[in-house]
């Protein structure tokens, strides 16, 4: 099977060509990305649209809490500075006040910032807790391994096959209608609306697996296995990057996650030579076969 590869094949610039041929697999055609969905948009100032619950919560917090607070404080400080410049310049106020303190003002500038921090802290803590929620037992495990400078995606619950992902040349990305320096030859294919136990590690140096439209970022550290829960709510193609400076070609190891309906994803797994089904059932069958006869 062309998609199987191991870390022993790691090279400086890219993985071997024979490790990357998802689009040639019978029956599977990479999903066409939707313009503006899961990718950066020229001229856009706000965050990308979000397709996870954590992402929507974080976007709401930014738009409904942080931006209004920042705007009000900025306008207040700017107005206060302008008032001080006009009211207390040398011409308007030749004899400056020698006031050393004002109890009311001191109470206000202590209490109000404290209350603002509480308003920010409560949803922030809840958001952090939700991002690090323990994946449920039925979550599907997918391990992303960072190499210099490409990614490998392993499916331990589905036979352990690995998909090697390299960035496409600009011409090929353009032919496919995908963003330059974000398109890859093989995507990380996952089921939509399904809890994922996404694990990260690295072979050489520290990398970081991140997808902005999924509000997901997790460091990939050699010798360490990190994991987080991820549930993508809509089928689609979502683009990301390595978010940790990792060498000369750090900017050329993009992340592309393709979320498929569960049935289509299971068909894709079978086409890669993997397995589908409950891991517990498979383990029970193996144990039963290995048990000595009575």
Backbone torsions as a table, in degrees:
resi	resn	phi	psi	omega
1	UNK	NA	132.5	-172.5
2	UNK	-71.7	-20.1	-174.5
3	UNK	-85.5	-7.6	-179.9
4	UNK	-79.8	135.6	177.9
5	UNK	-157.2	162.9	177.8
6	UNK	-132.2	167.0	-178.5
7	UNK	-64.0	-16.7	179.5
8	UNK	-66.4	-15.9	-178.8
9	UNK	-91.2	5.2	-174.9
10	UNK	-60.3	137.1	176.4
11	UNK	-127.3	173.9	-175.7
12	UNK	-69.4	-46.1	-173.1
13	UNK	-96.2	-39.2	-175.2
14	UNK	-162.1	165.4	175.7
15	UNK	-74.7	160.9	178.9
16	UNK	-57.5	146.1	-177.2
17	UNK	-62.1	-31.8	-176.8
18	UNK	-75.5	-1.4	177.2
19	UNK	-96.7	3.0	-172.9
20	UNK	-137.7	97.6	179.4
21	UNK	-156.7	42.8	-177.7
22	UNK	-58.6	-41.5	-174.3
23	UNK	-66.7	-15.3	179.5
24	UNK	-91.6	-5.4	-179.8
25	UNK	-67.0	134.1	-176.4
26	UNK	-58.8	132.4	173.5
27	UNK	87.4	-12.6	-177.8
28	UNK	-111.4	128.6	174.1
29	UNK	-124.6	124.4	-179.6
30	UNK	-54.4	136.8	-179.8
31	UNK	-64.3	138.5	176.4
32	UNK	-76.1	126.1	-179.0
33	UNK	-67.4	150.7	175.9
34	UNK	-91.1	127.8	-178.2
35	UNK	-55.8	125.3	177.8
36	UNK	84.9	-5.6	179.9
37	UNK	-104.5	123.4	177.3
38	UNK	71.6	18.2	-177.7
39	UNK	-147.4	157.9	175.5
40	UNK	-67.9	151.1	-179.4
41	UNK	-123.5	131.0	-179.8
42	UNK	-57.1	131.8	175.3
43	UNK	82.5	-3.8	-178.4
44	UNK	-81.5	133.2	-178.1
45	UNK	-98.0	-25.9	-175.5
46	UNK	-87.7	177.4	176.5
47	UNK	-66.6	160.6	173.2
48	UNK	-67.6	154.1	173.5
49	UNK	-58.6	144.8	-173.7
50	UNK	-106.4	145.1	-176.3
51	UNK	-129.1	26.3	169.8
52	UNK	-135.5	159.3	179.2
53	UNK	-63.8	-41.9	177.6
54	UNK	-60.2	-40.7	180.0
55	UNK	-64.0	-43.0	178.8
56	UNK	-66.2	-39.4	178.1
57	UNK	-63.8	-43.2	179.7
58	UNK	-66.1	-40.1	179.3
59	UNK	-65.7	-40.4	176.8
60	UNK	-62.1	-43.6	-179.9
61	UNK	-61.6	-41.1	179.0
62	UNK	-64.7	-46.7	-174.8
63	UNK	-77.2	-37.3	-172.7
64	UNK	-94.5	-22.3	-175.8
65	UNK	-118.2	-58.7	-172.7
66	UNK	-67.0	-49.4	-176.6
67	UNK	-63.6	-44.6	175.8
68	UNK	-60.0	-42.3	179.7
69	UNK	-64.1	-45.9	179.7
70	UNK	-61.4	-42.0	-178.5
71	UNK	-64.6	-46.5	-179.3
72	UNK	-62.9	-46.3	-179.4
73	UNK	-63.3	-43.0	-179.0
74	UNK	-63.2	-44.6	178.9
75	UNK	-65.7	-39.0	179.2
76	UNK	-63.5	-47.5	-179.2
77	UNK	-64.7	-42.2	178.5
78	UNK	-62.4	-45.5	178.3
79	UNK	-62.7	-40.0	179.3
80	UNK	-64.4	-41.9	178.4
81	UNK	-63.2	-43.7	179.4
82	UNK	-63.3	-40.9	179.8
83	UNK	-64.2	-42.9	179.4
84	UNK	-64.1	-40.8	179.8
85	UNK	-62.1	-42.0	-177.5
86	UNK	-78.1	-43.9	-172.7
87	UNK	-79.2	-32.1	-171.6
88	UNK	-119.4	29.3	172.6
89	UNK	-77.1	171.9	-173.2
90	UNK	-62.6	-35.5	-178.4
91	UNK	-72.3	-44.8	-177.2
92	UNK	-78.1	-23.4	-175.5
93	UNK	-139.7	73.5	-175.0
94	UNK	-65.8	-28.3	179.2
95	UNK	-110.9	101.0	-176.4
96	UNK	-68.5	150.7	177.2
97	UNK	-70.6	147.6	178.1
98	UNK	-110.0	26.5	178.7
99	UNK	-64.3	130.5	-178.0
100	UNK	-97.8	-25.2	179.2
101	UNK	-161.1	160.7	176.1
102	UNK	-143.6	110.1	-172.6
103	UNK	-58.6	-44.9	-177.8
104	UNK	-61.8	-47.2	-179.2
105	UNK	-63.9	-39.2	-179.8
106	UNK	-65.1	-38.0	176.7
107	UNK	-65.6	-42.5	-178.6
108	UNK	-63.3	-46.4	-175.9
109	UNK	-75.2	-6.4	173.1
110	UNK	-95.6	-46.1	-174.5
111	UNK	-73.8	-45.4	-175.7
112	UNK	-61.3	-49.2	176.3
113	UNK	-60.3	-35.8	178.4
114	UNK	-63.4	-42.0	178.4
115	UNK	-65.7	-38.8	177.9
116	UNK	-61.8	-42.1	179.1
117	UNK	-64.4	-36.6	177.6
118	UNK	-65.0	-43.6	179.1
119	UNK	-59.8	-37.7	178.7
120	UNK	-76.2	-37.7	-172.2
121	UNK	-68.4	-40.3	-174.1
122	UNK	-60.0	-55.2	177.9
123	UNK	-67.8	-28.5	178.9
124	UNK	-64.0	-45.2	-179.8
125	UNK	-64.7	-42.9	178.2
126	UNK	-61.3	-39.1	179.6
127	UNK	-66.5	-42.1	178.1
128	UNK	-62.8	-42.9	-179.9
129	UNK	-62.6	-41.2	-178.7
130	UNK	-67.8	-32.6	-179.5
131	UNK	-69.3	-26.2	-178.2
132	UNK	-111.2	29.1	174.9
133	UNK	-66.6	140.2	-179.0
134	UNK	-67.2	129.0	178.6
135	UNK	-61.0	141.6	177.8
136	UNK	-68.2	164.5	-177.7
137	UNK	-60.2	-33.6	-177.0
138	UNK	-81.3	0.2	179.7
139	UNK	-62.0	143.7	178.5
140	UNK	-87.9	128.3	-177.4
141	UNK	-88.4	128.3	173.8
142	UNK	-132.7	129.0	-177.9
143	UNK	-110.0	124.5	176.5
144	UNK	-101.3	121.6	-179.1
145	UNK	-111.8	125.9	179.6
146	UNK	-89.9	131.6	174.8
147	UNK	-122.7	161.9	169.7
148	UNK	-86.6	105.4	1.1
149	UNK	-135.2	80.2	178.8
150	UNK	-160.7	175.6	-178.4
151	UNK	-118.7	149.8	171.0
152	UNK	-123.1	133.5	-178.1
153	UNK	-116.0	117.9	-178.0
154	UNK	-109.2	143.7	-178.1
155	UNK	-117.6	81.4	-175.0
156	UNK	-61.2	-34.3	-178.5
157	UNK	-78.8	-6.7	-173.9
158	UNK	-127.0	37.6	176.2
159	UNK	103.2	-10.5	175.1
160	UNK	80.7	14.5	179.3
161	UNK	-71.9	156.9	-178.9
162	UNK	-123.4	136.4	176.4
163	UNK	-108.8	126.9	179.6
164	UNK	-96.5	132.8	-172.9
165	UNK	-123.6	117.1	177.3
166	UNK	-117.5	150.6	176.5
167	UNK	-66.7	140.2	177.6
168	UNK	-80.0	148.4	171.8
169	UNK	-60.9	153.1	-177.4
170	UNK	-54.5	-40.2	-177.5
171	UNK	-64.4	-42.1	-178.8
172	UNK	-70.1	-37.9	176.7
173	UNK	-62.1	-41.3	178.8
174	UNK	-64.2	-41.8	179.0
175	UNK	-61.4	-33.1	-179.3
176	UNK	-85.2	-6.9	-178.3
177	UNK	74.8	31.1	-179.3
178	UNK	-114.0	159.4	-178.1
179	UNK	-63.9	140.3	177.9
180	UNK	-66.0	139.3	179.4
181	UNK	65.0	12.6	174.1
182	UNK	-122.3	-20.4	-177.8
183	UNK	-80.4	148.8	179.9
184	UNK	-131.2	164.6	178.7
185	UNK	-75.9	-36.2	179.5
186	UNK	-131.3	124.1	-178.2
187	UNK	-89.7	162.3	169.3
188	UNK	-83.0	106.2	-175.2
189	UNK	-93.1	126.8	-176.2
190	UNK	-135.6	161.8	174.5
191	UNK	-83.7	139.3	175.3
192	UNK	-79.6	156.8	178.0
193	UNK	55.0	35.1	179.9
194	UNK	-136.3	131.2	177.6
195	UNK	-62.6	131.6	179.0
196	UNK	-116.9	136.5	172.0
197	UNK	-98.8	91.6	-175.2
198	UNK	-89.0	117.6	-179.3
199	UNK	-107.7	148.5	177.9
200	UNK	-132.5	145.0	172.7
201	UNK	-155.7	179.0	-179.9
202	UNK	-145.2	158.6	-178.3
203	UNK	-97.3	-34.2	-169.9
204	UNK	-118.4	-65.8	-179.9
205	UNK	-127.0	178.0	-179.8
206	UNK	-74.4	127.7	171.8
207	UNK	-118.0	178.6	175.8
208	UNK	-148.5	123.1	-177.2
209	UNK	-89.9	119.2	-177.4
210	UNK	-145.2	140.8	175.8
211	UNK	-134.5	112.4	-172.1
212	UNK	-63.0	-41.3	-175.8
213	UNK	-74.4	-8.5	175.4
214	UNK	-106.7	1.8	-178.2
215	UNK	50.9	49.8	-174.6
216	UNK	-131.5	129.6	175.0
217	UNK	-152.0	128.5	-178.2
218	UNK	-146.4	125.7	-178.7
219	UNK	-67.0	144.9	175.5
220	UNK	-113.2	107.8	-171.4
221	UNK	-115.0	130.1	177.6
222	UNK	-57.5	134.8	178.7
223	UNK	78.6	4.6	-178.7
224	UNK	-134.8	143.7	178.3
225	UNK	-116.1	109.0	176.0
226	UNK	-97.0	153.1	177.3
227	UNK	-150.1	151.7	177.4
228	UNK	-148.4	156.4	176.0
229	UNK	-81.6	136.2	176.7
230	UNK	-140.4	127.6	175.1
231	UNK	-129.6	112.8	180.0
232	UNK	-91.1	125.1	-169.0
233	UNK	-87.9	-13.7	-179.4
234	UNK	-135.8	140.8	170.3
235	UNK	-60.7	145.4	-179.9
236	UNK	163.7	-178.8	178.2
237	UNK	-113.7	127.0	-173.9
238	UNK	-125.8	125.7	-173.7
239	UNK	-101.8	141.1	176.9
240	UNK	-145.7	-167.9	-176.8
241	UNK	-149.6	170.5	166.9
242	UNK	-76.6	127.0	-175.0
243	UNK	-105.2	18.5	179.2
244	UNK	-132.6	123.0	-179.7
245	UNK	-55.7	119.5	-169.8
246	UNK	-131.8	17.2	178.1
247	UNK	130.1	-168.9	-171.5
248	UNK	-60.8	-34.6	-176.1
249	UNK	-110.7	31.8	178.3
250	UNK	-55.1	-38.7	-177.3
251	UNK	-78.1	5.1	-175.5
252	UNK	-124.2	32.7	174.5
253	UNK	-131.3	69.7	-177.7
254	UNK	-68.6	164.8	176.4
255	UNK	-115.5	131.2	174.1
256	UNK	-131.0	120.6	178.7
257	UNK	-108.5	124.8	176.7
258	UNK	-110.8	114.7	180.0
259	UNK	-98.0	122.7	-178.6
260	UNK	-113.1	157.3	167.8
261	UNK	-55.0	149.9	-171.5
262	UNK	-55.2	-42.6	-177.6
263	UNK	-64.3	-41.8	179.7
264	UNK	-67.4	-37.1	178.5
265	UNK	-64.9	-42.1	178.7
266	UNK	-62.8	-38.0	176.8
267	UNK	-64.6	-39.5	177.6
268	UNK	-62.5	-42.6	179.4
269	UNK	-59.6	-44.5	179.9
270	UNK	-63.4	-36.3	178.6
271	UNK	-66.3	-26.9	177.3
272	UNK	-82.3	-0.5	-176.8
273	UNK	87.8	11.5	179.4
274	UNK	-87.7	-173.4	-179.4
275	UNK	-125.6	155.0	174.8
276	UNK	-128.0	156.8	-178.4
277	UNK	128.7	178.2	-178.4
278	UNK	-77.8	122.4	178.0
279	UNK	-58.5	-33.5	-178.6
280	UNK	-62.9	-37.4	-179.0
281	UNK	-66.9	-43.4	179.4
282	UNK	-62.3	-43.8	-180.0
283	UNK	-63.0	-40.5	-179.8
284	UNK	-63.6	-39.1	179.1
285	UNK	-66.0	-40.0	179.1
286	UNK	-64.2	-43.3	179.8
287	UNK	-64.5	-38.5	-179.8
288	UNK	-65.2	-38.6	179.2
289	UNK	-69.1	-32.6	-177.4
290	UNK	-82.0	-17.6	-177.4
291	UNK	-68.1	137.7	179.4
292	UNK	-67.0	145.5	179.5
293	UNK	-67.2	144.2	-178.5
294	UNK	-73.1	NA	NA
